[in-house]
């Protein structure tokens, strides 16, 4: 039997941009103000009266080939056997090498602890047989989590029957967060977060 490999699918046909995932993450993981482990990217397209918003939830991709883990000088960043990328708070020295290495803008310095933190797929919940807080909270079931190597799991069946994409595939990190029907501009834009208070990111595109 294949080893467990936890992954997430985000179905953008269902996402309504409600920020429930961001709020759930902050509450579950005690994420301080002005930083976010999960955030919602918002892209505006068009111009009045034909303007439209597109959403893209962002979180750590828990990459198969995690650049952050390779570049961490103290080995504080490491990958569990099930693929979840962790940060050992006792080893982290806050040097930010992993933040500089990560191409996805999903790590942050905890201002209260002066260490790097991120989304861990709520590993403590997963170990207890529960879904991550964002998945459980999503009102439209846009987020699906599970062992993609288990062919009987919901996520495995969804990946097998739907076209998916990942952010910055060209970086060859093999991200484990997959998107269905995500907007191309939201996926390809390289701009970083600009509003750390809300975790929102607005990009205005005019055509």
PLY file of the C-alpha trace (Angstrom):
ply
format ascii 1.0
element vertex 207
property float x
property float y
property float z
element edge 206
property int vertex1
property int vertex2
end_header
0.00 0.00 0.00
1.30 3.44 -0.93
2.45 5.78 1.84
0.03 8.45 2.94
0.33 11.74 1.08
-1.98 14.44 2.34
-3.15 17.02 -0.16
-5.92 19.56 -0.68
-8.18 20.37 -3.60
-9.85 23.79 -3.79
-12.80 23.89 -6.17
-13.09 27.48 -7.35
-16.51 26.75 -8.84
-17.73 26.65 -5.24
-15.62 29.34 -3.57
-17.63 32.49 -2.72
-14.81 34.53 -1.21
-16.34 34.55 2.27
-12.98 34.47 4.17
-14.26 31.64 6.40
-11.05 29.68 5.76
-8.88 32.60 6.83
-10.88 33.20 10.00
-10.95 29.50 10.89
-7.19 29.26 10.42
-6.53 32.24 12.67
-8.79 30.87 15.38
-7.48 27.30 15.25
-3.78 28.15 15.07
-3.80 31.36 17.18
-2.34 33.34 14.28
-1.51 36.88 15.50
-2.98 40.06 14.06
-1.40 41.49 10.90
-0.17 38.08 9.66
-1.94 35.15 8.01
-1.23 31.49 7.40
-4.19 31.31 5.00
-5.35 34.30 2.98
-7.72 35.09 0.16
-6.38 36.57 -3.04
-8.86 38.74 -4.94
-8.46 39.70 -8.57
-10.65 42.29 -10.25
-11.17 42.06 -14.00
-12.88 44.36 -16.43
-14.37 47.79 -15.88
-17.77 49.09 -14.93
-20.40 47.86 -15.65
-18.68 44.61 -16.62
-16.30 44.28 -13.69
-15.96 40.99 -11.85
-14.03 39.57 -8.90
-12.18 36.27 -8.85
-11.03 34.57 -5.65
-8.10 32.32 -4.85
-7.54 30.93 -1.32
-3.81 30.75 -0.60
-2.01 28.57 1.91
1.20 26.58 2.17
1.37 24.05 -0.65
3.22 21.52 1.55
5.33 20.80 -1.51
6.69 17.37 -2.33
10.06 18.97 -3.12
10.03 21.78 -0.56
12.66 24.41 -1.31
12.17 25.85 2.17
13.30 22.60 3.79
16.40 22.39 1.62
17.46 25.94 2.46
16.75 26.01 6.20
20.21 26.28 7.87
19.05 24.76 11.18
16.80 22.05 9.69
13.85 23.62 11.51
11.77 23.06 8.40
11.25 19.40 7.67
8.71 17.12 5.99
6.74 14.42 7.78
6.37 10.96 6.28
2.83 11.90 5.21
4.14 14.93 3.31
3.11 17.73 5.69
5.89 20.33 5.87
6.57 21.39 9.45
8.55 24.06 11.30
10.22 23.10 14.58
9.77 26.19 16.76
12.71 25.14 18.94
15.10 25.07 16.00
13.84 28.10 14.05
16.07 31.18 14.47
13.92 33.53 12.41
16.55 34.01 9.71
13.88 34.15 6.98
15.84 31.98 4.54
12.74 29.85 4.07
10.58 32.91 3.42
13.03 34.08 0.77
13.11 30.59 -0.74
9.37 30.03 -0.88
7.91 31.15 -4.24
4.34 31.19 -2.91
4.29 33.95 -0.24
2.75 31.70 2.39
5.16 31.93 5.32
5.27 34.65 7.93
7.25 35.75 10.97
5.21 35.39 14.13
5.68 38.82 15.74
5.08 37.37 19.21
7.59 34.51 18.94
9.98 35.83 16.27
9.92 32.52 14.44
8.62 31.51 11.04
5.22 29.85 10.84
2.86 28.66 8.11
-0.06 26.37 7.35
0.57 22.80 8.49
-2.70 21.36 7.16
-3.76 21.49 10.86
-1.55 18.47 11.54
-2.84 18.13 15.11
-6.39 17.75 13.81
-5.33 15.38 11.03
-3.51 13.20 13.55
-6.75 13.03 15.54
-8.72 11.94 12.47
-10.24 15.38 11.81
-10.19 17.64 8.76
-8.20 20.90 8.81
-10.13 23.81 10.31
-10.48 25.60 6.96
-11.93 22.50 5.31
-14.40 21.89 8.11
-15.49 25.54 8.15
-15.91 26.13 4.41
-19.68 26.63 3.93
-19.70 25.55 0.28
-17.33 22.56 0.60
-14.93 24.19 -1.81
-11.99 22.68 0.08
-11.41 18.92 0.08
-8.60 17.31 2.08
-7.32 13.79 2.39
-4.82 11.12 1.44
-4.41 11.34 -2.31
-2.65 7.96 -2.38
-5.75 6.25 -1.01
-7.72 5.43 -4.13
-10.94 5.16 -2.14
-10.64 8.67 -0.67
-12.76 11.58 -1.87
-9.73 13.67 -2.82
-8.22 10.83 -4.85
-11.44 10.42 -6.82
-11.75 14.17 -7.37
-8.18 14.39 -8.67
-8.86 11.45 -10.98
-12.00 12.97 -12.50
-11.23 16.70 -12.68
-8.67 18.86 -14.44
-6.59 20.66 -11.83
-3.81 23.18 -11.73
-1.18 24.27 -9.20
0.44 27.62 -8.58
3.80 28.15 -10.31
4.15 24.65 -11.70
7.34 25.83 -13.38
9.10 25.98 -10.00
8.99 22.15 -9.96
8.27 21.96 -6.23
5.32 19.61 -6.82
2.74 21.55 -4.76
0.10 19.51 -2.95
-2.67 22.13 -3.12
-4.63 21.66 -6.33
-7.16 24.08 -7.82
-10.16 23.33 -10.01
-11.31 26.06 -12.44
-9.07 28.73 -10.91
-8.80 32.05 -12.73
-5.64 32.18 -14.84
-4.71 35.71 -13.75
-5.08 34.85 -10.08
-2.91 31.76 -10.55
-0.16 33.40 -12.57
0.20 36.83 -10.97
3.44 37.21 -9.02
2.46 40.16 -6.81
2.58 39.53 -3.08
0.13 40.32 -0.31
-0.26 44.02 0.28
-2.77 44.13 3.13
-1.47 42.13 6.05
-4.19 43.31 8.39
-6.94 41.54 6.51
-4.85 39.08 4.52
-6.52 40.33 1.36
-4.76 41.01 -1.89
-6.39 43.08 -4.59
-5.10 43.15 -8.15
-6.99 45.27 -10.64
-6.84 44.16 -14.23
-8.35 46.35 -16.93
-9.20 45.06 -20.40
0 1
1 2
2 3
3 4
4 5
5 6
6 7
7 8
8 9
9 10
10 11
11 12
12 13
13 14
14 15
15 16
16 17
17 18
18 19
19 20
20 21
21 22
22 23
23 24
24 25
25 26
26 27
27 28
28 29
29 30
30 31
31 32
32 33
33 34
34 35
35 36
36 37
37 38
38 39
39 40
40 41
41 42
42 43
43 44
44 45
45 46
46 47
47 48
48 49
49 50
50 51
51 52
52 53
53 54
54 55
55 56
56 57
57 58
58 59
59 60
60 61
61 62
62 63
63 64
64 65
65 66
66 67
67 68
68 69
69 70
70 71
71 72
72 73
73 74
74 75
75 76
76 77
77 78
78 79
79 80
80 81
81 82
82 83
83 84
84 85
85 86
86 87
87 88
88 89
89 90
90 91
91 92
92 93
93 94
94 95
95 96
96 97
97 98
98 99
99 100
100 101
101 102
102 103
103 104
104 105
105 106
106 107
107 108
108 109
109 110
110 111
111 112
112 113
113 114
114 115
115 116
116 117
117 118
118 119
119 120
120 121
121 122
122 123
123 124
124 125
125 126
126 127
127 128
128 129
129 130
130 131
131 132
132 133
133 134
134 135
135 136
136 137
137 138
138 139
139 140
140 141
141 142
142 143
143 144
144 145
145 146
146 147
147 148
148 149
149 150
150 151
151 152
152 153
153 154
154 155
155 156
156 157
157 158
158 159
159 160
160 161
161 162
162 163
163 164
164 165
165 166
166 167
167 168
168 169
169 170
170 171
171 172
172 173
173 174
174 175
175 176
176 177
177 178
178 179
179 180
180 181
181 182
182 183
183 184
184 185
185 186
186 187
187 188
188 189
189 190
190 191
191 192
192 193
193 194
194 195
195 196
196 197
197 198
198 199
199 200
200 201
201 202
202 203
203 204
204 205
205 206
